[in-house]
Amino acid sequence: MTGGSCGTVLVVDDEPAIRLLCRVNLQLDGYAVLEAATLAAAREALAAGGVDVVLLDLHLGNERSEALIAECAAAEPRVPVVLVTGSAEVAAARRVGADAVLPKPFEIEALAATVSRLVSAPAAASTR
């Protein structure tokens, strides 16, 4: 883990208000937070390394983010993804391989609990 004492979260959303909401609340919980508004910016942040969890909006402007989920799953080390989406798309979102789905609008407590679980997951999985 780099950055914050709890780990580093990459928030990928084209809405600045959502990125701000996530950043402020995750930083209060001790996470370092990186932000990206596009898939290209997200890929740059991931290439730099040190990201423990990606919080990913399903729709980024005209882009859909399913390809980034597969890239995170194939990365070494693997990077867990929380897919953030409208509630009508939750079932479809689960099928694209995200580690967790956070329906919009989400509660801050659900955000914190989901990120915490996934930051801890890679260490637990590697000890099996």
All heavy atoms as an XYZ file, in Angstrom:
905
protein
N       0.837     -1.179      0.000
C       0.000      0.000      0.000
C       0.875      1.233      0.000
O       1.845      1.308      0.721
C      -0.885      0.028      1.238
C      -2.016     -0.974      1.202
S      -3.075     -0.820      2.631
C      -2.568     -2.233      3.562
N       0.481      2.185     -0.800
C       1.220      3.423     -0.853
C       0.296      4.555     -0.471
O      -0.908      4.388     -0.364
C       1.752      3.670     -2.277
O       0.637      3.727     -3.165
C       2.706      2.587     -2.702
N       0.861      5.745     -0.280
C       0.022      6.912     -0.037
C      -0.538      6.922      1.373
O       0.159      7.191      2.319
N      -1.838      6.649      1.519
C      -2.488      6.708      2.815
C      -2.161      5.493      3.654
O      -1.699      4.476      3.162
N      -2.417      5.615      4.955
C      -2.116      4.502      5.849
C      -3.015      3.303      5.589
O      -2.649      2.181      5.880
C      -2.244      4.959      7.303
O      -3.570      5.392      7.555
N      -4.196      3.529      5.016
C      -5.133      2.431      4.739
C      -4.986      1.876      3.330
O      -5.445      0.781      3.052
C      -6.571      2.917      4.918
S      -6.978      3.308      6.607
N      -4.386      2.619      2.435
C      -4.263      2.202      1.048
C      -4.615      3.335      0.116
O      -4.935      4.447      0.546
N      -4.546      3.055     -1.173
C      -4.811      4.070     -2.197
C      -6.004      3.640     -3.042
O      -6.047      2.518     -3.538
C      -3.577      4.266     -3.100
O      -2.488      4.691     -2.274
C      -3.834      5.319     -4.164
N      -6.949      4.566     -3.198
C      -8.159      4.324     -3.975
C      -8.139      5.248     -5.188
O      -7.902      6.457     -5.050
C      -9.427      4.590     -3.138
C     -10.684      4.345     -3.964
C      -9.437      3.731     -1.881
N      -8.383      4.685     -6.357
C      -8.529      5.468     -7.581
C     -10.015      5.637     -7.846
O     -10.730      4.650     -8.050
C      -7.855      4.761     -8.758
C      -8.073      5.373    -10.144
C      -7.575      6.813    -10.208
C      -7.420      4.511    -11.216
N     -10.493      6.881     -7.815
C     -11.902      7.184     -8.073
C     -12.027      7.636     -9.527
O     -11.454      8.654     -9.916
C     -12.423      8.286     -7.125
C     -13.882      8.622     -7.442
C     -12.275      7.859     -5.671
N     -12.761      6.843    -10.321
C     -12.915      7.130    -11.744
C     -14.382      7.463    -11.995
O     -15.244      6.589    -11.978
C     -12.488      5.921    -12.610
C     -12.536      6.297    -14.088
C     -11.106      5.431    -12.209
N     -14.648      8.760    -12.222
C     -16.014      9.214    -12.466
C     -15.927     10.513    -13.245
O     -15.057     11.336    -12.968
C     -16.754      9.431    -11.138
C     -18.262      9.446    -11.306
O     -18.769     10.282    -12.087
O     -18.932      8.625    -10.658
N     -16.825     10.702    -14.209
C     -16.796     11.933    -14.995
C     -17.519     13.085    -14.294
O     -17.475     14.212    -14.770
C     -17.367     11.704    -16.397
C     -18.790     11.190    -16.392
O     -19.214     10.605    -15.379
O     -19.476     11.345    -17.421
N     -18.131     12.825    -13.155
C     -18.811     13.876    -12.399
C     -17.900     14.376    -11.277
O     -17.620     13.633    -10.327
C     -20.109     13.348    -11.797
C     -21.143     12.957    -12.838
C     -22.415     12.437    -12.194
O     -22.894     13.068    -11.215
O     -22.910     11.407    -12.652
N     -17.435     15.633    -11.368
C     -16.539     16.167    -10.336
C     -17.129     16.091     -8.929
O     -16.403     15.831     -7.966
C     -16.320     17.627    -10.755
C     -16.594     17.638    -12.228
C     -17.652     16.591    -12.452
N     -18.436     16.278     -8.788
C     -19.059     16.249     -7.461
C     -18.957     14.854     -6.832
O     -18.743     14.724     -5.621
C     -20.517     16.690     -7.539
N     -19.097     13.804     -7.640
C     -18.978     12.435     -7.127
C     -17.534     12.164     -6.713
O     -17.269     11.583     -5.657
C     -19.449     11.398     -8.179
C     -20.915     11.594     -8.512
C     -19.163      9.971     -7.702
C     -21.879     11.274     -7.390
N     -16.579     12.592     -7.557
C     -15.162     12.401     -7.196
C     -14.845     13.122     -5.891
O     -14.171     12.575     -5.022
C     -14.239     12.881     -8.320
C     -14.297     12.020     -9.564
C     -13.152     12.284    -10.527
N     -12.862     13.682    -10.780
C     -13.398     14.401    -11.759
N     -14.272     13.854    -12.587
N     -13.061     15.660    -11.921
N     -15.347     14.344     -5.744
C     -15.103     15.115     -4.520
C     -15.707     14.421     -3.304
O     -15.045     14.260     -2.271
C     -15.680     16.526     -4.660
C     -15.596     17.406     -3.411
C     -14.142     17.698     -3.061
C     -16.379     18.692     -3.613
N     -16.948     13.987     -3.408
C     -17.625     13.288     -2.318
C     -16.827     12.060     -1.882
O     -16.582     11.844     -0.692
C     -19.033     12.872     -2.756
C     -19.819     11.991     -1.785
C     -20.342     12.834     -0.635
C     -20.950     11.288     -2.496
N     -16.421     11.262     -2.856
C     -15.651     10.057     -2.545
C     -14.295     10.409     -1.946
O     -13.876      9.816     -0.947
C     -15.476      9.206     -3.800
S     -17.016      8.507     -4.411
N     -13.602     11.373     -2.564
C     -12.265     11.732     -2.084
C     -12.303     12.205     -0.633
O     -11.540     11.721      0.204
C     -11.635     12.818     -2.964
C     -10.254     13.248     -2.444
C      -9.528     14.195     -3.370
N     -10.315     15.240     -3.964
C     -10.568     16.419     -3.388
N     -10.103     16.692     -2.181
N     -11.296     17.323     -4.018
N     -13.183     13.133     -0.342
C     -13.245     13.692      1.008
C     -13.540     12.600      2.032
O     -12.858     12.492      3.054
C     -14.293     14.824      1.089
C     -14.591     15.206      2.515
C     -13.810     16.034      0.294
N     -14.527     11.770      1.756
C     -14.916     10.741      2.726
C     -13.871      9.635      2.858
O     -13.605      9.168      3.965
C     -16.289     10.180      2.378
C     -17.375     11.166      2.750
O     -17.703     11.317      3.914
N     -17.880     11.902      1.771
N     -13.260      9.243      1.758
C     -12.226      8.211      1.843
C     -10.973      8.744      2.530
O     -10.336      8.034      3.311
C     -11.903      7.668      0.446
C     -13.005      6.804     -0.171
C     -12.727      6.554     -1.644
C     -13.173      5.499      0.592
N     -10.632     10.004      2.287
C      -9.479     10.595      2.977
C      -9.729     10.677      4.482
O      -8.816     10.449      5.273
C      -9.150     11.978      2.407
C      -8.484     11.904      1.055
C      -8.224     13.265      0.434
O      -8.917     14.242      0.726
N      -7.248     13.328     -0.455
N     -10.953     10.976      4.873
C     -11.288     11.010      6.303
C     -11.099      9.640      6.940
O     -10.800      9.538      8.126
C     -12.731     11.486      6.509
C     -12.968     12.980      6.291
C     -14.462     13.283      6.318
C     -12.220     13.806      7.331
N     -11.259      8.576      6.132
C     -11.060      7.210      6.623
C      -9.601      6.760      6.526
O      -9.292      5.607      6.812
C     -11.952      6.231      5.844
C     -13.412      6.318      6.281
O     -13.692      6.863      7.363
O     -14.271      5.821      5.528
N      -8.720      7.652      6.061
C      -7.299      7.342      6.040
C      -6.734      6.862      4.721
O      -5.575      6.458      4.644
N      -7.528      6.908      3.659
C      -7.059      6.461      2.345
C      -6.408      7.616      1.590
O      -6.817      8.769      1.726
C      -8.221      5.932      1.490
C      -8.855      4.699      2.048
C     -10.004      4.775      2.828
C      -8.296      3.447      1.822
C     -10.588      3.643      3.368
C      -8.875      2.302      2.355
C     -10.012      2.422      3.132
O     -10.584      1.288      3.666
N      -5.421      7.291      0.770
C      -4.940      8.229     -0.237
C      -5.880      8.063     -1.424
O      -6.313      6.948     -1.723
C      -3.516      7.882     -0.649
N      -6.232      9.157     -2.081
C      -7.205      9.089     -3.164
C      -6.643      9.757     -4.417
O      -6.164     10.889     -4.366
C      -8.543      9.757     -2.768
C      -9.547      9.702     -3.917
C      -9.124      9.097     -1.523
N      -6.698      9.021     -5.519
C      -6.375      9.550     -6.837
C      -7.686      9.699     -7.585
O      -8.629      8.946     -7.338
C      -5.461      8.583     -7.596
C      -4.168      8.175     -6.898
C      -3.475      7.070     -7.678
C      -3.266      9.381     -6.736
N      -7.748     10.659     -8.507
C      -8.978     10.869     -9.263
C      -8.707     10.825    -10.759
O      -7.643     11.252    -11.214
C      -9.586     12.232     -8.928
C     -10.033     12.378     -7.497
C     -10.628     13.754     -7.217
O     -11.350     14.282     -8.095
O     -10.370     14.294     -6.138
N      -9.695     10.324    -11.511
C      -9.638     10.317    -12.967
C     -11.043     10.551    -13.502
O     -12.004      9.986    -12.985
C      -9.087      8.990    -13.472
N     -11.141     11.371    -14.555
C     -12.442     11.657    -15.160
C     -12.673     10.849    -16.428
O     -13.784     10.819    -16.950
C     -12.556     13.151    -15.469
N     -11.610     10.196    -16.929
C     -11.711      9.427    -18.176
C     -11.013      8.078    -18.006
O     -10.205      7.892    -17.093
C     -11.033     10.165    -19.336
O      -9.629     10.257    -19.053
C     -11.616     11.552    -19.557
N     -11.307      7.155    -18.924
C     -10.617      5.869    -18.889
C      -9.126      6.039    -19.177
O      -8.299      5.346    -18.581
C     -11.241      4.904    -19.901
C     -12.634      4.396    -19.540
C     -13.172      3.499    -20.649
C     -12.624      3.662    -18.217
N      -8.775      6.972    -20.046
C      -7.354      7.205    -20.347
C      -6.613      7.659    -19.096
O      -5.521      7.164    -18.791
C      -7.214      8.240    -21.466
N      -7.197      8.577    -18.345
C      -6.564      9.054    -17.112
C      -6.500      7.937    -16.073
O      -5.518      7.818    -15.325
C      -7.326     10.259    -16.562
N      -7.521      7.101    -16.029
C      -7.521      5.975    -15.088
C      -6.402      5.000    -15.428
O      -5.695      4.509    -14.537
C      -8.868      5.266    -15.120
N      -6.227      4.714    -16.718
C      -5.166      3.797    -17.137
C      -3.790      4.354    -16.791
O      -2.895      3.612    -16.389
C      -5.283      3.502    -18.628
C      -6.454      2.581    -18.934
C      -6.553      2.245    -20.421
N      -7.606      1.264    -20.636
C      -8.778      1.541    -21.215
N      -9.041      2.763    -21.648
N      -9.681      0.587    -21.358
N      -3.607      5.669    -16.928
C      -2.333      6.297    -16.557
C      -2.062      6.121    -15.068
O      -0.950      5.782    -14.664
C      -2.344      7.786    -16.909
C      -2.202      8.085    -18.375
C      -2.230      9.578    -18.664
O      -1.851     10.381    -17.784
O      -2.645      9.948    -19.779
N      -3.083      6.356    -14.245
C      -2.922      6.216    -12.799
C      -2.610      4.767    -12.425
O      -1.750      4.508    -11.577
C      -4.180      6.703    -12.075
N      -3.278      3.832    -13.067
C      -3.022      2.420    -12.784
C      -1.622      2.009    -13.229
O      -0.953      1.233    -12.549
C      -4.077      1.548    -13.463
C      -5.455      1.573    -12.806
C      -6.508      1.015    -13.744
C      -5.430      0.812    -11.493
N      -1.166      2.540    -14.352
C       0.166      2.208    -14.861
C       1.254      2.699    -13.914
O       2.319      2.084    -13.818
C       0.361      2.804    -16.251
N       0.986      3.780    -13.208
C       1.966      4.320    -12.261
C       2.116      3.418    -11.040
O       3.114      3.481    -10.332
C       1.561      5.731    -11.838
N       1.116      2.568    -10.800
C       1.185      1.605     -9.701
C       0.726      2.178     -8.374
O       0.472      3.363     -8.233
N       0.612      1.278     -7.397
C       0.258      1.684     -6.042
C      -1.218      1.815     -5.756
O      -1.597      2.220     -4.660
N      -2.079      1.477     -6.718
C      -3.524      1.571     -6.497
C      -4.000      0.258     -5.878
O      -3.716     -0.818     -6.392
C      -4.272      1.858     -7.822
C      -5.781      1.780     -7.624
C      -3.868      3.214     -8.379
N      -4.723      0.363     -4.761
C      -5.219     -0.818     -4.059
C      -6.642     -1.187     -4.441
O      -7.013     -2.360     -4.399
C      -5.134     -0.595     -2.550
C      -3.702     -0.426     -2.093
O      -2.916     -1.370     -2.266
O      -3.359      0.661     -1.599
N      -7.467     -0.190     -4.790
C      -8.863     -0.411     -5.181
C      -9.248      0.666     -6.186
O      -8.846      1.827     -6.040
C      -9.825     -0.332     -3.966
C     -11.284     -0.393     -4.404
C      -9.546     -1.425     -2.970
N     -10.055      0.273     -7.185
C     -10.603      1.236     -8.142
C     -12.097      1.365     -7.890
O     -12.809      0.361     -7.821
C     -10.357      0.790     -9.603
C     -11.032      1.740    -10.584
C      -8.866      0.701     -9.886
N     -12.554      2.592     -7.737
C     -13.974      2.907     -7.620
C     -14.366      3.468     -8.981
O     -13.926      4.558     -9.348
C     -14.186      3.931     -6.504
C     -15.603      4.257     -6.105
C     -16.276      3.032     -5.501
C     -15.615      5.397     -5.103
N     -15.142      2.703     -9.764
C     -15.316      2.973    -11.185
C     -16.775      3.184    -11.558
O     -17.614      2.302    -11.349
C     -14.745      1.776    -11.966
C     -14.820      1.783    -13.471
C     -14.007      2.920    -14.071
C     -14.326      0.442    -14.013
N     -17.060      4.336    -12.151
C     -18.396      4.595    -12.681
C     -18.574      3.790    -13.968
O     -17.655      3.716    -14.788
C     -18.557      6.091    -12.963
C     -19.977      6.489    -13.325
O     -20.904      5.680    -13.130
O     -20.162      7.620    -13.791
N     -19.730      3.172    -14.151
C     -19.979      2.369    -15.349
C     -19.990      3.235    -16.606
O     -19.481      2.847    -17.639
C     -21.299      1.605    -15.216
C     -21.667      0.703    -16.386
C     -20.613     -0.372    -16.603
C     -23.021      0.059    -16.136
N     -20.561      4.433    -16.506
C     -20.650      5.338    -17.657
C     -19.766      6.554    -17.413
O     -19.963      7.290    -16.459
C     -22.088      5.817    -17.862
C     -23.029      4.712    -18.173
N     -23.120      4.136    -19.416
C     -23.923      4.055    -17.396
C     -24.032      3.188    -19.403
N     -24.527      3.113    -18.184
N     -18.790      6.746    -18.279
C     -17.901      7.911    -18.212
C     -18.120      8.729    -19.477
O     -17.476      8.476    -20.487
C     -16.442      7.473    -18.109
C     -16.084      6.675    -16.864
C     -14.704      6.068    -17.004
C     -16.152      7.568    -15.638
N     -19.053      9.679    -19.416
C     -19.393     10.421    -20.625
C     -19.917      9.456    -21.663
O     -20.874      8.735    -21.433
N     -19.239      9.387    -22.818
C     -19.643      8.467    -23.887
C     -18.965      7.109    -23.765
O     -19.198      6.232    -24.589
C     -19.314      9.077    -25.258
C     -20.144     10.307    -25.534
O     -21.269     10.421    -25.066
N     -19.581     11.240    -26.272
N     -18.095      6.931    -22.766
C     -17.359      5.683    -22.593
C     -18.076      4.756    -21.618
O     -18.716      5.211    -20.688
C     -15.956      5.959    -22.031
C     -15.098      6.860    -22.884
C     -13.763      7.123    -22.220
O     -13.752      7.786    -21.163
O     -12.754      6.661    -22.743
N     -17.935      3.451    -21.853
C     -18.376      2.461    -20.870
C     -17.121      1.787    -20.348
O     -16.171      1.564    -21.086
C     -19.337      1.453    -21.487
C     -20.720      2.074    -21.709
C     -21.733      1.077    -22.178
N     -21.899     -0.070    -21.320
C     -22.855     -0.210    -20.403
N     -23.710      0.749    -20.211
N     -22.956     -1.316    -19.712
N     -17.118      1.448    -19.090
C     -15.871      1.092    -18.414
C     -15.621     -0.400    -18.222
O     -14.689     -0.777    -17.531
C     -15.837      1.794    -17.066
O     -16.998      1.511    -16.327
N     -16.401     -1.262    -18.876
C     -16.213     -2.701    -18.676
C     -14.795     -3.173    -19.002
O     -14.255     -4.037    -18.328
C     -17.211     -3.509    -19.516
C     -18.629     -3.432    -19.023
C     -19.438     -2.373    -19.753
O     -18.845     -1.391    -20.272
O     -20.673     -2.510    -19.776
N     -14.175     -2.617    -20.036
C     -12.828     -3.050    -20.435
C     -11.823     -2.814    -19.309
O     -10.919     -3.625    -19.099
C     -12.381     -2.334    -21.701
N     -11.989     -1.733    -18.569
C     -11.056     -1.434    -17.475
C     -11.181     -2.462    -16.354
O     -10.188     -2.793    -15.702
C     -11.272     -0.021    -16.939
C     -10.195      0.475    -15.981
C      -8.856      0.604    -16.702
C     -10.585      1.797    -15.373
N     -12.369     -3.012    -16.158
C     -12.557     -4.044    -15.135
C     -11.698     -5.264    -15.483
O     -10.993     -5.809    -14.636
C     -14.046     -4.437    -15.004
C     -14.860     -3.240    -14.526
C     -14.208     -5.619    -14.060
C     -16.350     -3.436    -14.605
N     -11.738     -5.674    -16.740
C     -10.936     -6.819    -17.185
C      -9.447     -6.530    -17.055
O      -8.667     -7.399    -16.651
C     -11.289     -7.175    -18.625
N      -9.038     -5.307    -17.365
C      -7.628     -4.933    -17.253
C      -7.159     -4.999    -15.800
O      -6.050     -5.464    -15.517
C      -7.400     -3.533    -17.825
C      -7.593     -3.465    -19.332
C      -7.680     -2.039    -19.853
O      -7.060     -1.135    -19.266
O      -8.382     -1.832    -20.868
N      -8.004     -4.543    -14.885
C      -7.654     -4.582    -13.457
C      -7.560     -6.026    -12.967
O      -6.689     -6.365    -12.170
C      -8.669     -3.798    -12.635
S      -8.548     -2.010    -12.862
N      -8.448     -6.879    -13.460
C      -8.436     -8.287    -13.061
C      -7.186     -8.998    -13.565
O      -6.672     -9.911    -12.920
C      -9.689     -8.991    -13.574
N      -6.676     -8.565    -14.725
C      -5.497     -9.198    -15.321
C      -4.182     -8.607    -14.816
O      -3.120     -9.151    -15.071
C      -5.561     -9.064    -16.840
N      -4.264     -7.489    -14.085
C      -3.052     -6.806    -13.618
C      -2.322     -7.651    -12.582
O      -2.908     -8.495    -11.916
C      -3.422     -5.451    -13.024
N      -1.023     -7.431    -12.478
C      -0.204     -8.087    -11.449
C       0.423     -7.007    -10.598
O       1.233     -6.251    -11.091
C       0.910     -8.879    -12.118
C       0.859    -10.391    -12.085
C       0.080    -11.087    -10.993
O       0.430    -10.945     -9.810
O      -0.867    -11.787    -11.307
N       0.079     -6.844     -9.341
C      -0.971     -7.598     -8.657
C      -2.361     -7.148     -9.120
O      -2.531     -6.026     -9.570
C      -0.752     -7.258     -7.188
C      -0.148     -5.890     -7.202
C       0.689     -5.843     -8.469
N      -3.313     -8.049     -8.967
C      -4.702     -7.785     -9.340
C      -5.241     -6.599     -8.542
O      -4.953     -6.463     -7.364
C      -5.519     -9.041     -9.035
C      -6.921     -8.968     -9.497
C      -7.655    -10.255     -9.110
N      -9.029    -10.172     -9.475
C      -9.927     -9.400     -8.871
N      -9.582     -8.656     -7.853
N     -11.178     -9.379     -9.283
N      -6.024     -5.742     -9.202
C      -6.604     -4.572     -8.543
C      -8.121     -4.754     -8.484
O      -8.774     -4.832     -9.522
C      -6.257     -3.270     -9.303
C      -6.875     -2.071     -8.596
C      -4.751     -3.102     -9.443
N      -8.689     -4.858     -7.285
C     -10.149     -5.012     -7.176
C     -10.891     -3.762     -7.637
O     -10.393     -2.647     -7.472
C     -10.391     -5.285     -5.694
C      -9.116     -5.051     -4.996
C      -8.031     -4.882     -5.991
N     -12.086     -3.964     -8.191
C     -12.889     -2.872     -8.745
C     -14.262     -2.853     -8.089
O     -14.943     -3.871     -8.014
C     -13.057     -3.022    -10.268
C     -13.971     -1.939    -10.827
C     -11.713     -2.999    -10.965
N     -14.662     -1.651     -7.639
C     -16.027     -1.406     -7.182
C     -16.705     -0.647     -8.309
O     -16.286      0.458     -8.660
C     -16.059     -0.540     -5.899
C     -17.503     -0.284     -5.480
C     -15.262     -1.181     -4.786
N     -17.720     -1.239     -8.905
C     -18.441     -0.592     -9.994
C     -19.587      0.220     -9.407
O     -20.395     -0.306     -8.643
C     -18.967     -1.645    -10.968
C     -19.432     -1.134    -12.315
C     -18.301     -0.442    -13.060
C     -19.978     -2.273    -13.145
N     -19.626      1.497     -9.752
C     -20.668      2.397     -9.273
C     -21.629      2.621    -10.433
O     -21.210      3.006    -11.529
C     -20.068      3.742     -8.813
C     -21.157      4.666     -8.303
C     -19.011      3.514     -7.747
N     -22.909      2.343    -10.190
C     -23.870      2.416    -11.287
C     -25.278      2.703    -10.774
O     -25.550      2.537     -9.597
C     -23.856      1.094    -12.092
O     -24.713      1.246    -13.211
C     -24.302     -0.074    -11.255
N     -26.134      3.110    -11.696
C     -27.540      3.301    -11.372
C     -28.170      1.978    -10.980
O     -27.801      0.925    -11.501
N     -29.122      1.999    -10.073
C     -29.685      0.769     -9.523
C     -30.320     -0.138    -10.579
O     -30.334     -1.346    -10.422
C     -30.697      1.078     -8.429
O     -31.724      1.907     -8.941
N     -30.797      0.430    -11.673
C     -31.422     -0.390    -12.712
C     -30.397     -1.286    -13.407
O     -30.758     -2.270    -14.039
C     -32.106      0.504    -13.741
N     -29.109     -0.956    -13.278
C     -28.075     -1.705    -13.989
C     -27.282     -2.637    -13.075
O     -26.299     -3.221    -13.495
C     -27.102     -0.730    -14.645
C     -27.769      0.202    -15.629
C     -26.854      1.342    -16.011
O     -26.128      1.861    -15.139
O     -26.864      1.722    -17.179
N     -27.678     -2.777    -11.826
C     -26.876     -3.544    -10.878
C     -26.687     -4.995    -11.321
O     -25.577     -5.523    -11.283
C     -27.472     -3.464     -9.456
C     -26.791     -4.441     -8.528
C     -27.337     -2.046     -8.916
N     -27.734     -5.643    -11.767
C     -27.602     -7.047    -12.179
C     -26.635     -7.180    -13.339
O     -25.770     -8.059    -13.345
C     -28.966     -7.614    -12.551
N     -26.745     -6.300    -14.314
C     -25.824     -6.336    -15.457
C     -24.403     -6.029    -15.006
O     -23.446     -6.632    -15.485
C     -26.273     -5.338    -16.516
N     -24.244     -5.108    -14.076
C     -22.917     -4.736    -13.590
C     -22.229     -5.911    -12.910
O     -21.025     -6.100    -13.049
C     -23.031     -3.550    -12.631
N     -22.974     -6.722    -12.197
C     -22.385     -7.890    -11.532
C     -21.830     -8.891    -12.546
O     -20.871     -9.590    -12.281
C     -23.419     -8.574    -10.640
C     -23.784     -7.766     -9.422
C     -24.616     -8.600     -8.447
N     -25.309     -7.792     -7.482
C     -24.752     -7.196     -6.442
N     -23.466     -7.299     -6.249
N     -25.465     -6.487     -5.598
N     -22.441     -8.939    -13.724
C     -22.006     -9.901    -14.743
C     -20.707     -9.504    -15.432
O     -20.087    -10.330    -16.083
C     -23.103    -10.079    -15.793
C     -24.316    -10.826    -15.268
C     -25.234    -11.252    -16.396
N     -25.796    -10.129    -17.123
C     -26.958     -9.546    -16.850
N     -27.701     -9.978    -15.852
N     -27.398     -8.542    -17.570
N     -20.268     -8.252    -15.335
C     -19.065     -7.817    -16.049
C     -17.788     -8.052    -15.253
O     -16.715     -7.706    -15.697
C     -19.150     -6.340    -16.517
C     -20.284     -6.167    -17.500
C     -19.255     -5.392    -15.349
N     -17.899     -8.650    -14.066
C     -16.707     -9.056    -13.346
C     -16.213     -8.121    -12.263
O     -15.110     -8.301    -11.756
N     -16.993     -7.138    -11.894
C     -16.580     -6.252    -10.806
C     -16.547     -7.036     -9.493
O     -17.304     -7.990     -9.308
C     -17.538     -5.070    -10.688
N     -15.668     -6.638     -8.585
C     -15.563     -7.300     -7.287
C     -16.712     -6.911     -6.364
O     -17.070     -7.656     -5.460
C     -14.228     -6.929     -6.629
C     -13.073     -7.467     -7.447
O     -12.742     -8.643     -7.281
O     -12.516     -6.714     -8.268
N     -17.264     -5.727     -6.599
C     -18.407     -5.247     -5.819
C     -19.162     -4.244     -6.676
O     -18.607     -3.658     -7.601
C     -17.938     -4.586     -4.524
N     -20.436     -4.067     -6.361
C     -21.269     -3.089     -7.060
C     -21.867     -2.166     -6.006
O     -22.401     -2.625     -4.997
C     -22.392     -3.772     -7.864
C     -23.283     -2.739     -8.537
C     -21.806     -4.720     -8.891
N     -21.747     -0.870     -6.263
C     -22.287      0.138     -5.359
C     -23.337      0.926     -6.145
O     -22.993      1.709     -7.024
C     -21.150      1.051     -4.892
C     -21.335      1.873     -3.647
C     -21.659      0.997     -2.445
C     -20.083      2.688     -3.373
N     -24.631      0.663     -5.883
C     -25.677      1.359     -6.634
C     -25.746      2.839     -6.266
O     -25.595      3.200     -5.104
C     -26.967      0.652     -6.222
C     -26.561     -0.560     -5.463
C     -25.175     -0.313     -4.952
N     -25.958      3.686     -7.276
C     -26.178      5.113     -7.030
C     -27.654      5.319     -6.759
O     -28.473      4.691     -7.425
C     -25.791      5.939     -8.259
C     -24.316      6.140     -8.457
C     -24.109      7.032     -9.676
C     -22.654      7.275     -9.960
N     -22.465      8.076    -11.175
N     -28.031      6.200     -5.872
C     -27.148      6.907     -4.941
C     -26.702      5.965     -3.832
O     -27.464      5.107     -3.400
C     -28.032      8.023     -4.396
C     -29.424      7.494     -4.498
C     -29.433      6.576     -5.699
N     -25.467      6.131     -3.379
C     -24.951      5.235     -2.352
C     -24.771      5.976     -1.030
O     -24.640      7.189     -1.008
C     -23.632      4.579     -2.777
C     -22.567      5.566     -3.195
C     -21.758      6.189     -2.250
C     -22.376      5.859     -4.529
C     -20.783      7.088     -2.628
C     -21.394      6.760     -4.924
C     -20.595      7.381     -3.967
N     -24.805      5.207      0.036
C     -24.561      5.745      1.367
C     -23.050      5.777      1.595
O     -22.335      4.857      1.178
C     -25.216      4.856      2.434
C     -26.721      4.768      2.331
C     -27.408      6.059      2.711
O     -26.873      6.784      3.585
O     -28.468      6.346      2.129
N     -22.569      6.783      2.284
C     -21.136      6.905      2.572
C     -20.651      5.690      3.361
O     -19.553      5.193      3.137
C     -20.845      8.217      3.345
C     -21.195      9.428      2.466
C     -19.408      8.273      3.799
C     -20.513      9.466      1.110
N     -21.487      5.182      4.252
C     -21.104      4.003      5.041
C     -20.889      2.786      4.141
O     -19.993      1.989      4.367
C     -22.163      3.689      6.106
C     -22.303      4.752      7.181
C     -23.115      5.979      6.746
O     -23.785      5.946      5.688
O     -23.062      6.990      7.472
N     -21.730      2.642      3.109
C     -21.578      1.521      2.172
C     -20.291      1.675      1.370
O     -19.577      0.691      1.127
C     -22.788      1.446      1.244
N     -19.969      2.895      0.975
C     -18.720      3.161      0.268
C     -17.531      2.755      1.133
O     -16.658      1.999      0.694
C     -18.625      4.651     -0.090
C     -17.275      5.142     -0.614
C     -16.983      4.556     -1.981
C     -17.244      6.658     -0.654
N     -17.519      3.220      2.362
C     -16.400      2.926      3.272
C     -16.268      1.430      3.534
O     -15.163      0.887      3.504
C     -16.592      3.689      4.590
N     -17.373      0.759      3.776
C     -17.330     -0.675      4.084
C     -16.857     -1.488      2.876
O     -16.058     -2.426      3.019
C     -18.714     -1.159      4.529
N     -17.318     -1.123      1.693
C     -16.937     -1.851      0.482
C     -15.458     -1.673      0.184
O     -14.745     -2.647     -0.087
C     -17.796     -1.378     -0.713
O     -19.179     -1.578     -0.389
C     -17.453     -2.138     -1.971
N     -14.972     -0.442      0.249
C     -13.554     -0.178     -0.015
C     -12.689     -0.878      1.023
O     -11.695     -1.523      0.688
C     -13.275      1.338     -0.065
C     -11.780      1.628     -0.056
C     -13.929      1.952     -1.301
N     -13.075     -0.807      2.280
C     -12.300     -1.453      3.349
C     -12.189     -2.955      3.119
O     -11.108     -3.541      3.252
C     -12.961     -1.172      4.700
O     -12.298     -1.867      5.717
N     -13.303     -3.577      2.750
C     -13.309     -5.027      2.506
C     -12.370     -5.390      1.357
O     -11.614     -6.359      1.431
C     -14.737     -5.479      2.202
C     -14.857     -6.962      1.888
C     -16.308     -7.395      1.739
N     -17.071     -6.659      0.768
C     -17.069     -6.901     -0.548
N     -16.303     -7.854     -1.047
N     -17.825     -6.189     -1.372
N     -12.376     -4.602      0.294
C     -11.566     -4.934     -0.874
C     -10.095     -4.593     -0.691
O      -9.230     -5.258     -1.262
C     -12.135     -4.257     -2.122
C     -13.477     -4.824     -2.569
C     -14.028     -4.033     -3.755
C     -13.367     -6.295     -2.913
N      -9.791     -3.578      0.082
C      -8.379     -3.275      0.365
C      -7.771     -4.424      1.155
O      -6.625     -4.794      0.927
C      -8.226     -1.933      1.123
C      -6.854     -1.804      1.728
C      -8.497     -0.762      0.182
N      -8.545     -5.023      2.023
C      -8.063     -6.140      2.835
C      -8.047     -7.455      2.068
O      -7.279     -8.364      2.396
C      -8.960     -6.319      4.063
O      -8.998     -5.130      4.808
N      -8.877     -7.582      1.052
C      -9.047     -8.850      0.330
C      -7.784     -9.399     -0.327
O      -7.517    -10.577     -0.218
C     -10.168     -8.724     -0.694
N      -6.973     -8.578     -1.036
C      -5.813     -9.169     -1.699
C      -4.842     -9.842     -0.737
O      -4.340    -10.921     -1.011
C      -5.147     -7.974     -2.395
C      -6.247     -6.985     -2.581
C      -7.148     -7.184     -1.378
N      -4.633     -9.258      0.413
C      -3.729     -9.853      1.400
C      -4.300    -11.185      1.893
O      -3.593    -12.177      2.032
C      -3.516     -8.905      2.566
N      -5.592    -11.212      2.123
C      -6.240    -12.439      2.595
C      -6.176    -13.518      1.519
O      -5.931    -14.679      1.802
C      -7.684    -12.142      2.978
N      -6.383    -13.127      0.264
C      -6.391    -14.101     -0.824
C      -4.998    -14.696     -1.045
O      -4.866    -15.866     -1.377
C      -6.879    -13.427     -2.114
N      -3.962    -13.904     -0.820
C      -2.613    -14.401     -1.080
C      -2.120    -15.348     -0.003
O      -1.124    -16.015     -0.166
C      -1.637    -13.234     -1.242
O      -1.517    -12.539     -0.027
N      -2.841    -15.426      1.124
C      -2.412    -16.327      2.199
C      -3.099    -17.672      2.125
O      -2.858    -18.522      2.956
C      -2.688    -15.689      3.581
O      -4.090    -15.424      3.696
C      -1.889    -14.406      3.759
N      -3.991    -17.876      1.136
C      -4.692    -19.161      1.019
C      -3.794    -20.256      0.557
O      -2.890    -20.106     -0.180
C      -5.851    -19.026      0.024
C      -6.987    -18.233      0.606
C      -8.145    -18.215     -0.363
N      -8.994    -17.098      0.009
C      -9.809    -16.497     -0.814
N      -9.923    -16.876     -2.043
N     -10.557    -15.527     -0.418
